[in-house]
Amino acid sequence: MPLPIEDYALIGDCHTAALVGRDGSIDWLCFPRFDSGACFAALLGDPGHGRWLLAPAAEVQRTRRKYRDGTLVLETEFETDEGAVRIIDCMPLSDERWDVLRIVEGLHGRVAMRMELVVRFDYGSIIPWVRRPDRTLLLTAGPDTLELHTAVEVRGEDMKSVAEFHVSKGERIPFSLNYRPSHEADQQAIDAEQALAATENGWREWSGRCTYNGRWRDAVMRSLLTLKALTYAPTGGLVAAPTTSLPEQLGGVRNWDYRFCWLRDATFTLNAMLLAGYQEEAVA
């Protein structure tokens, strides 16, 4: 079963968004838009419906998570008997390409890690054709292609792409997953460290324009960042949520698609932006 909804964190690029579980698994992602078909849909079913797990292979003793201040860059720290690692997750801000960036950083000790990539296009229903013409793993189904870039050796196992590796203190190992329409040419892998820095700077530049200085400013800023992440940059449309088909109660019928601009929810968001000093953005 998927995790409780409160155990997921949001990352996004103002075109789409992903939900990252406390266990290191991305269980929901629609590429390239909020309303595209999901390629990771474990949130609605099980890992066989698509997910991207990146976590220690051994039992985790303790997990801590936080966002970098003023950003949508997520850090998850895992402690095991072998040591500790940090997973840095973000989606680089771009109007030209769509990527998910994950960086594994060793904090202390030497930790055995496991990656498990299960791509299932169209909400878990389509298994892609997987090939590796060079060091790039290509996963294609009809009009959609994902490209996994990493220096770690990846192999096929039970209709999944998996990898086992170790990370030591001070070592950083990047993984990037790029989406492109199948008819377009291959894309070069992003420079992980450069993309991370640019993404962090982009979010901080936006959050730095907030004029709210009342009580609970940190909580208000975090809410504003979440609302900004639910903005579809090409139009300014505000999606009510990045998910669909989650019932308000198990077996219930109130399981609408919230990946659209609902006038009521958008009005609340615009009001929040106006109160926080984002007048030009709210008008746009």
N, C-alpha and C positions, 0 to 999 in steps of 0.2 A: 504494500500500500504506500502511496505517497505520504509525505510528511504533513503534519498540521499546517494550515496556511500561515500561521504566525511564525513558522520556522523558515520562511522564504524571505530573501532580500531581493530588491529590485535593482537591476542595472539597465541602462538604455542609452540610445543615441539620438532621441527625438525623431526617429523613424519607426522604431520598434523597441521592444523591451524583452528582457529575459528574467526568469525567477530562479535564484540560486539558493539551494537548500543548505541548511546547517551542516549536512553531511558531505558537502562539496559537489553535489549533483545539480546541474542545470536541468530542471524538469519541465520548463515551458519556454518556448521560443518560436516566434513566427517570423519568417524572413520572406521578403525584405521589409514588409509593412506590418503595422499592428494587426490589420485584418487579413493578412495572408494566411495560408494553411500552415499549421504548426509542423515543424520538423522534430521538435522535442515535445511530446505530449504525455509524459509519464504523470504529470500533475492530474490528469483525468483518468489514468488507468494504472499501468505498472511500467517498470523499466523497459519492457519489450515494446512499448509505444513510443520510445525515443527519449534519450537523455544523454548528458555528457558528465560523467563522474570523474573527478580528480581529487584523490584523497589518499591518506596513508593506507598501506596494505594491512598493517597490524591494527589491533584494537586501539581506538582513540580513548584516552583517559580524560581529556578535557578539551573543550572547544570554546573559543572566544571570537566574536565578530564585531567589526565596527566599520563605519565609513570614514574615509579621510575627510577632515573638516572642510565643509563648504563644497563637497564634491559628491559624485555618484560612483566613486572608486571604492570598491568593497574589499576589505581585508578579513580573511578567515584564518585563525591560527589553530592548528591541531597539535596536541601534545600526546606522545606515545612513550612507551618504555625506552624506545631507541633515541628519542630526541623530539624536536619540535620543528614544524614547518609553517609557512604562511602562504596562502593562496591569494593572489591579487587579481581581482576580476573587474573588468570594465568593458564598455563598448565605445571605441573611439568615435569622436564627433566628426562626421563627414557628410557632405552632400553628394559625394562621388562614389562611395563604396560602403559595404556593410561588413563589419567584423566583430567577432567576440574575442577578446584578448584575455588570456589566463597566464599568470606568471607564478611558478613555484619557487619559493625562496626558503633556503635552509636557515634556521635560526640557531639550533645547536644539535649536536649529535649527527648521526647519519641515518636517515629515515628511508625505509623502503616505501615506494609510492606505486599506485596503480591508476591507470587511466582506462576508462571504458567509454567508448563513443558508440552510441546506438542512434543512427539517423533513420527516421521513419517519416517520410514526407506525407503531407495531406492528413494530419492528425493521426499518425500512427498506422496508416493503411498501406503505404507504399514503401517497399524495401528498395534502396538504391543499388545501382551497379557500382561496385567499388573497384578501383584500379589505382596502380601506383606507377606511372610512367617514369618518374624520377623520385625525388625525396618528398614530393607533394602527394598526399592522399586525396584522390578525387572521388566524390560520391555523387552520382548523377541519377536522376529519375525524371524523364520527360523534360520539362522546361527549366528544371532546377538543378543547380550544382553547388555543392559545398566543397571547399578546399581546406584541408588541415595541413598547417605548416608547423613542423617541429623537428628538432634535431634528434629526438628520441625515436628509437626503432619501434614501429607499430606493426602489428600482425593481425590477421583475421582469426576469430575464434567464435564459433557458434553464432554466426551472422552478426557479429560485433567486431569493432576494431579496438584492440586492447594494447596496452603497453605496461611493462614493469620497469622501473628504474629507481635509482637512489639519488637523494639530494643531501649534500653536506652543508655544514655551517658556511654561510657567505655565498653559496652557489645559487644562481638564478636560472631557471629553465623555462623559456617561454613556449606557449602554445597559442596559435591563432587560427580561428575558423572563419573563413571568408565565404560570403554568398555571392553568386553571380548567376544571371540567366545562362542556361546551357549553351546558347548559340553565340555567346560572347567569348572573347579570347581569355586565356588564363590570366590571372592577376598575380603580380609579384607579392610576396609576403611583406607585411608591414614590418618596419623596424620596431620591435616590441618596446624597447625603452623610450624611444623617441615618441611613439604613439601614446604611451602611458603618461609621459610628461605633458604632452600637448593636451590630452584629455583632462588631466588634473588642472592644468592652467585654464582651460576653457570653462570648466565648471566654476572655478574660483573667480574668474572674471565676471561670470553671471551672478553668482551669489554675493559678490562684493558690492553689487549695485543695490542691495536691499537696504531700505531706510528704516526698517523696524528696529527699535531699540528698547522695547518693553520687556515685561517679565517673560521668562521661558523662551528667550530669543533662539537658543539652540534648537529647541523643538519646533519653533515656528520656521526656522531656516530649513530644517530637515523636511518639513511638510511642503515648503515652497519648492525645494529641489525635486521632490516626488511629483508634484503637480507639473513642474517644467518637463520632467521626463515623460509625462503623458501627453505632451504636445507633439503633434505631427508637423514637423518643421516646414515642409513644402507648402502647407496651406494655413498653418496656425490652428487647425482643428484640435480640440481637446477631447481625447478619449476618456470615457468614464473610468475604465480600468483596462489593464492589458490582457485580461482573460475572458474566457467564455465557458459556458456549460457547467459552472460550479453552482450546485443548488444551495439555496439558503438553508435547507434542511435535507438530510439524506432521504432520497425517494420523492422529494418534492418537485413541483413543476416550475418553481421560480428560479430558472437557470438560464437567464437571458445572456445574449452576447453584449458585453459592455465595451467592445472595442470600436465604438462609434461615438460621435459627438451628441450626447444627450443634452438638450437645452438646459434642463435644470442643473445638472452637474457642472456644465460649462459656465453657467452663471455664477455658481459658488466659487469656481476657480478664478474667474475674472475679478470677482469682488476681492478675493484674497490677494491677487496680484496688485490691484489698485491700492489696497491698504498697505502693502509692503513697498510701494514706490515704483512699481513697474508699469507706469502709465502708458508709455509708448508701446510696450509689448502687449498690454491688455487691449489697446485700441486696434493694433494690427491683428 
